[in-house]
Amino acid sequence: MKLSDRISQVAPSATLAITARAKQMQAGGIDVVNFGAGEPDFDTPAFIKDAAKKALDAGDTKYNAKSGAKLLAAIADKLARENGIRVAADQIIITFGGKHALYAAFQVLLNPGDKVLIPAPYWVSYPEQVRLAGAEPVFLPAGPEKGFKIAPGQILDAAKGARILVLNSPSNPTGVSYTPQELAEIAQAVRKTDLIVFSDEIYEKLIYGNTKFVSFATLDKSLPERTITFNGLSKTYSMTGWRLGWAAGPKDAIAAMKNLMSHETSDTVSFAQAGALEAYLSPASADAIESMRQQFEKRGRHMATRLNAIPGVRCVEPTGAFYCFPDVSSHYGRKIGGIDVTGSLSFAKAALEAANVALVPGDAFGDDRCVRLSFATGMEQIDKGLDRLAKMLA
């Protein structure tokens, strides 16, 4: 069957592919340490699950006729209280995960031939979603030598003919967060352009050290009308399987996204929304989030320290999210476990087949020098996996 040109140019998700192979090996009885998945290893807090169960028992299993009015109001209140972003309920859309919100926004704002500025390294789905909208991703290099951060001048140099700038802080895959001052300087550059900003803030609660989080839309009075803020519950509340995300921004863009969603998926799952509402309203949420955040911070610092102790490996310590993105390129040109290592893909293959460690090749994120390791797993597994990597590279 002949497939469309549109889908033929889209690469499959590298993270899902690595995770699938690791699970296949595990099913065959192989002890694999999986650093691949970007998913918290903690259970969803009990009070959130209880709210969803209560909704199920109450018969909340039908189409959501009010389009989640209570949840929209709770998100609007959260944005005003925590982020300093003031929007009405009709400026928010609830979607099937943050990925879905981004996809819808690209679809309604881009025309064929438009350009989208994406700092590289980047989350794997940004460029693919841009291509699905018929537009062209333009990458702004921000490698390890730059601390994985773009400079305002790069935006100004590339802004001509561009429609959207994507920002992701804290970042997947690098674990790096922009400081408020750095974001303010980027905002000043954006003011000199016609760019719309997609601010992906899905990891906003997972911040470490002295880093402070700030929402991009609050940095200049002109930004609310040209910024769409993306977020969700997957990372903050360990609710990946619930598939609940959202976006907030200008009313016309959100209305267009809702129009697309009305033909695409309709509303999100009713009883899942009940759990999300409890997550945003319950006084127990703050302690649950902080408990997870502290564990992630401890793990991230430990993983970065251990990676930097391996000869030929350089790792920027993460200040957010739950990823390390070390540069392993000094080991390219070697044969490891019978595999000729020439880049991040063959390095990841060698790690999986020779050391039974699953990690994601940096090529999928736009930097072939690096690989991504998630520390959303227990400390014992982290040490076991890094022991294996160190032995493999010795």
C-alpha positions, 0 to 999 in steps of 0.5 A: 500500500502506498503511504502518503509523502507526509508520513513517509518523511517522519522518523519513528520515535527513537525513545520508544524504539529503544524502550521496546527493544529493552523490554523484548530483551527483558521478556527473554530473561535478560537483565537490562538496565533501562535508562531509555524511557522519559517516565517517572518511576514513582506511582501516581499519588493515591489521592489522585487515583482515588479521585478517578476511582470515585468518578468511575463509581459515580458513572462519570464514563460518558462524553464530557459535555461541559468540556472539563469546565472545572479542570479548565478553571483549576488550570487557569487558577494554577497559571495565575497563582504559580506562573503569573499567567492570567488567562480565561478558561477559553484560552486553555485546551485540555489534550491527550498529553503534552505531545498532542497539544504541541501537534495541534498547535503546529497544525493550526499555526503553520502553512507549508513552507513556514519555518520553525526555529528549534534549539538543538539538542531538541525533543525528538517530536518537535521536528517531526511534528513541524514536518507533519504540518508541511513546515521546515524545522531550522535548528539552532546549535546549542551543543555541550560546549555552549552548555546546551543553551542558545544565545539571543543572537542566534534567534535574530540571525535566523528569524527572517521568514520564521514563524515559531520559536520552540523553547523547552526549559527544563530541557529534554534531552539535556536536563538543562534549565535557562535562568530567568536572566537568560530567558529575559535576554531571549525575550528581548530578542523575540521582541525584535521579531515576529516570532510566536513562541512555543514554551514547553514547560512540562518539567517546570516542577523538576528544578534543582540546585539554585535554579529558579523557574519562570514562565516565558509568557511573563517576561514582557507585556507583549509576550502573552499575545504571542506565546503558547504555554504547554504543560501537563500532568505526566512528569509532575504527578507521575501520570504518564499513562493518563494522557493529560496535557494542556496548552494556554495562549491567545484565544484564537489559536486555542479555539482553532486547536479545539476545532481540530480536536473536535474532529480528531479525538473529541474530549479527553477521558472524563474520569482521568480529568477527575484525577487531574482536577484533584491533582491541581486542587488537593493540598497533598499535591505539594508534598507529593511533588516535592518528595519526587523532586528531591529524589530526582535531584539526588539521582541526577547529581549522582549520575552526572558525577559518576558519568564524569568519572568515566574516562572519555565521558563529559556530562553537564550536570542537570538542573531540571527534568530527569535526564543526563546527556553526556558527550561520549564521542571520544569513544567513537572509532572503537570496536566495543562488544564486536560493534564498530562504534562510529556514532551515538546509534552504534554506541547505544547498540553496543551498550544494549547488546554488550552491557545490557544497558538501554540508553537513547542515541543523541542523533535522535535529539540532534547531537550525535556526540551524545547519548541520553540517560534517564535517571527516572529509576532507582539509585540501585539501578543507576549504579548497576547500569553505570558500573556496566557502562564503565566496565564496557568503556574501560 
